[in-house]
């Protein structure tokens, strides 16, 4: 493993993942809208003119009546999609982390991007015909079999840990989050524009081409960080000893490995992913039902959300963190309180501008991910980074299904106009638990720093 400095460390795994997120974000709302429409017309066999009322006059009583019928079905499709996308990748990530520590990160990146290329090509073809939206689940099979986003994130986080200095790691992880956010905001605004001009097939084809370009970029411009003298053994990928080694690595007490901090970070990340994925699973449905927003209005909201998130992350990491000298735990605390306040605001939102106020309040929430992963990476030996990130990614990958199930179930039972919205109060409770976990992390880090200082003082005497 070689430390990479200068401009090269900013153009390794970051651009391709930005292309992937661009494709996913530009197609996400479009696919949700298509699923709602196809559920209405094909599954429920409602007249097409009536189904169009959902978008054309979403705040009317008739739209609310149809929405109530449609959204319960869409929630089931959404949960099934989460199951397909996350179950197999969660299983695979137990093996590929230890495997990548030996054979490299690049094969995982190529596999992940290849799977998504196939998925989006299938989706673009499926939108041509007026088929049942349940068939869309077939298109997600290739990305799931190749590891999905789980494998790409695992390889990307491990790659950044390989090439970055410990003192710069928080910034490099934050930079990855910023490019992901840029991909999000580009996709959010580009998707509806292309969709209005050319329709579903072209919009999905553009997304597919973006991922193909990401695959080509990884193939030719991303160098391997793990120098392996033996040839790559794909047959060893499902070696059970790799899982045993992973579990031993994550629970065995040894120098340079702080189990308490590691497992607290894992618990924090699990809850963080639940709140993020839960939010995404019902956000469009909520705004459509509460305020009558269509795809364009929701895209404007999401664009503002991502833009404020980028600004908040830059201010938090570069100004408050680097220039202000605040520790990672302080940054995560700021992010957690910011996210808690935003979720509380959404729960009590009754006008559209309240949603914009909520994202302004929660603009520092994006700091949580890179900062907590930086704390985690500093609590384990560098040689074990892949194993620990593998366990985390595996657990995190199962969370979207759990989050989607939890949030969509609560949402479908307490649809607007029920006020305040109970689904956002779930997020508030989870953020409070995360703050308590963070306090435990800070106490542990302070205790260990004090202990190390005493040991150094005794040695100097």
N, C-alpha and C positions, 0 to 999 in steps of 0.2 A: 504494500500500500504506500502510495506516494502523495505527499501534500501538494496540492495544486494552488498556485497563487496567481494574482493578476486577473486579467479579463477571462481567462480560460475557465476559471471556477464558476463563472456566471453563465456559461453557455454549454453546460454539459447535459445534465438530465432535466434542466428546467424548461427549455423551449419545447421539447416534445410533450411534456405533461401539460404545458399551457395549451398546445394544439388539441390535446385530448379533451381537456376541460372546456375549451371553446366549442368543440363538437357536441359535447354532452349538454352544455348550457343552452346552445342555440336550438337544440332539438327537444330539450326537456319539456318546456311549457307547450311546445307545438304538439308533442306526442300526448301530453296530458289532455290538451284540448281535443285532439283527434279521438282519444279514448273516450272522453265524455260524449262526443258527438256520435261515435259508432255504437257506444253502449245504448244511447237513446234510440237510434234508428234501427240497429241490427238486433241487439240483445232484447230490448224492451219493445221493439217494433212500434215505436211512436212515430207519428207523421213527421216528415223532415221539416216542414214549416214550423211546427210546434217546437221541435228541437232547436231550431235557430234562435228562438226567443231567449234561450239561456244566455247567449252572447249579445244579442241585439237589444234586449230590454231586461237585463239580469235582475233588476230590483223590483220587477212587477210580481204580483201574487201568482200569476200563472207560471212564471219562471221559477219561483220558489217551490211550487208544487212539483214541477218536473225535476228540479234540482234534487229534491228530497228522494225521489225515486232513483235517479241516475247515480247520485253520489255514493249511495250505499253499495251499488254494484262496482263503481270505480274504485272504492276503497278495497274491495276484495281483490280486484285485479292488481292494485298497487301492492298489497301484501304478498300476493303470489309472485309478482315480479321481484320483490325484495328477497323472497325465498330462493328463487332461481339464481339471482345474481350473487348471493352471498353464502349459501350453504356449502357448495363445493370449494370455492376459493378459501373459505375459512379452514376447511380440512387440508387443502393443499399448503397453506401457509405454515402449518406445523412442520412440514418437511423442507420447503424451499429455503427457509432462512438459514438453517445449518448447512444445507447443500450449497447455498451461495457463498457462505464463508469459506468454502473450500474451492468451488469451481468458478465463482465470479458472479457479478451482478448483471452483466449485459445479457446473458441468455434469458433471464427473467424478464427484463425490459422488452426484449424482442417478442417473447411469448405473449406478454400482456397486450402489447399494441397490435399484434397479429389477430388476437381474439376479438378485439374491439373493431378492427377493420372489417372482419367478417360479419359481426353483429350489425353494424350500421349499413353495410351493403344489403343485408337481408331486409332490414327495416325499410330502406328506401324502395325496395321492390314491393314489399307488402302494402305500402301506402297507395300503390297504383290501383289495387282492387278493393272493392267495398266488402271487406271480410270482417268476421267477428273479432273484436279486440283481444279476446283470449289467445288468438293465434300469434299475437305479438310476442308472447312468452317464448315461442320457439326461437325467435331471432336472438334472444339473450343467451341461448345455450353455448355458442362458440366462445363468447367472452368469459362465461363461467368456467368452461372446461380449460381455458388457458390461464385461469387465475384471476381475471378481472382487474378491477382497480386496486384490489388488495395487494396483488403481486407487484404491480407497478409502484405503488406507494412504498411497499416494503423495500424494494430494490432502490428506489430513489433516496429514501431516508438513509439506508445503509451506505449508498454511494457517497452522499454528502458527508456522512461521518468519516468515511475513508479519506476524503480529499481535503477536509477542513481542519484547521487548528482548533483546539478546544475553546480558546477565548473568542474565536470568531463564529462558533457554531450556531449560536442563537440567531445571529444576523443572516447566515446562509440559509437556515431553515425558514426564517421569516421572509427572506427573498424568494424562496420557493413558494411560500404562501401568497406573496404579492403577485407573482407571475400567474399562479392559479387564479387569483382574483381578477387579474387583467384578462385572462382567458374567459372567465365567467362573464365579465361586463361586456367584452366584445361579442360573445355569443348571445347574450341577452338582447342586445340591441340589433345585431345582425339577423338573428333568427326570424323575428316577426316581419322584418323588412323583406327578406328573401321569400318568406312564406306568402306574404300578400301579393308579391309580384309573380311568383312562379308556382306556388302550391306546395303540398307536402312532399312529393317525390324529389323535386329539385333541392329543397331545403335539407332533406335527409342525405341526398347525394353529396352536397357540399360538406356536410359533417363527416361523411365517410372518407372523402378525399383528404380532409384535414388530418384524420388519423393515419391514413396511408402515408402522408408526408412525414408524420411523426415517426412512423416505423422506419422510413428511409433515413431520417436524421439519426436515429439511434444506431442503425446499421453502419453508417459511414462516418459519423462525427463523434460518437461517444466511445471513448477508449475504456478498456477494462482496468479495474483497480486491483483485482486479485490476480497475482501471478501464480498460475497453477502449471506445474511441470508435466503432470499426467494428463492424458486426454479426458475430455468431458465424458462422464459416465451417466447417461440419462437413466440407465437401469438402477442406479443407486439412489435415485430421487426419492423412492418410497421405502428406503431403508429404515426399519423401525428403530434402529440404534440412533438415528438422527434425532428422533423425537425424545428418546431417553436422554440423550445428551442435552437437548434443549431444556427439558424439565430440570435436569440436574444443574445446568448452568443458572437457571432462574431461581432455584431454591437453596442451592448449596452456599453455606457461609464461607467466605474467603476474603482475603485482602483485596481492596479495590472494588468490592461489590457491596453496596449498601442495600440490603434486602428491604428494609423498612421504607426507604425513599422510593426504591424501584416499584414496589407493590402499591404504595400510595399514589405514585404517578400513573400506574396502570389503572387503578380505580378511578382516578380523576379523568383520564382519557376516555374510559368507558362511558362515564356519565356525560362527558362533553360531546362524544359522538352521538349518544342517545338524543340529547337536546338538539343538536344540529340536524340530524336526519329526521327526527320527529317534526321539527319546524318545517323542513323542506317537503315532507310528505303531505302536509295539510295546508300549507301556506296559501297556495293558489286556490284550493277549494274554499278555504275560509274567506279570502278576500272576494272571491266570486259570489259566494252566498251572502256575506255581510254587506258588501258595498256594490255588488253588481259589476265588478271589474272584468274586462275582457283581457285577451292575451297582451295587447299593446299596453294597457294601463298597468297590468301586473309586471310587464317587462320594464316599464319606467321605474316602478317601485324597486324591483330587484337591482336595476342598474344603479340607482341611488344608494341602495344597501351595500353593494359591492364597492362602489367608489368611496363611500364613507369608511368602509372597512379597511381599504388600502391606506387612506389618510390616517386612520386610527392606529394601524400597525406601524406605519412609518414614524409617527409621533412617539408611539410607545417604545419601540425598540431603539430607534436612533437618538431621539431627544431625551426622553425620560430615562431610558436604559443606559445608552452609551455616554451621552453628555451629562446626564443627571447622576449617573453612577448608581442607579437603583438595581437591585438584584433581580434575578429571574422570578423569585417567589413574589416580590412586590409587584412585578409586571403582571403575573398571573392573577394576583388578588385584584388589581385594577380591572383586568379583563372580566373576572368573574362578577364583580359588583356591577360593572357596566352591563353585562349580559342579563343579570338578574333584574335590573331596572327596566331594560328593554322588554323582557318577557312580561313583567308586571303591567307595563303600559299597553301591550297588545291585549292582555286579558280584559282590560277595561276600555278598549277602543270602541267607539260608536260612530266616529266620523272618519273619513278617509285620511285626513291629515294626521290623525293620531298614529297611524301606521308609519308615516314618515318621521314623526317625532320619536317613535320607538327605535327606529334604526339610527337616528342621531344619538340617542342616549346610549345605545349599545355599540357604538362605533369602535370601542377598544376591545370588543369581544374576540376579535381575530388574533390577538396576541397570545391567547391561551395555548393554542396548538404548538407553535414553534418554541415557546418559552418552556412549556412543561416537557417537551421532548428533549430540549437542551439540558434541563435538569437531569432527565433520565439518562442521557448519553454520558453525562459526566459522572454518573454513579455506577457505571459498569466498565470493565476493561474494554479497550477498543477491539480486541480480538473476538469479543463476544457480542458485539453490537448487532450483527445479523441475527443471532439467536434470540436476543431480547426483543428486537423489533419484530421478529417473526411471531413470537408469542403475542405481542401487543396487537399486531395487525390481524392475527387470527381471531382474537377476542373482539377486536373492533369490527371485523367483517360481519360477525353475527349480530352486531348491535343494530344495523339498519333494519333488519327484519323485526327484531324485538321492538325497536323504536316505532317503525311503521305500524306494527300490530297494536302497540299501546296507544299511540296518538290517534290513529284512524278509528280504533274502536271507541275511544272516549269521544272523539269528534262526531262520529256517526250517531252516537246516542244523545249527544247534546249539541245538535246543529244550531246555528244562528236561526232565529233571533234571541236565543237564550243568552242572558247577560248577567255577570261577566262570563267570558268563555272559559270553562273549566280546563280545556286542553292546554291553555297557556299557563294556568296555575300549576300544572304538573312540572313545567319547565322551571318555575320559580322554586318549587320544593327541591328539585335536583340541583339547581345552582347553589342553594343554601348548603346542601350536603357537600358539594364541591368545595365551598369556602371552608367548611370544617376540616375536610381532608387536607386542604392547602395549609391550614394552621398547623396540622400535625407534621407536614413536611418541613415547614419552617422551624418548628421546635426541634425536630431531629437533626436538621442541617446545623443549627446553632449549637446543639449539644456535641455533634461530631467535630465541628470546628474548634470548640473550646477544648475538647479532649486532645485533638492533634496539637493545639498550641501548648498545652501542658506537657505533652510528651516531648515536643521540641525544646521546651524550656529546661526540662530535666536532662535531656541529652547534652545541651550546651553547658550545663553546670558540671 
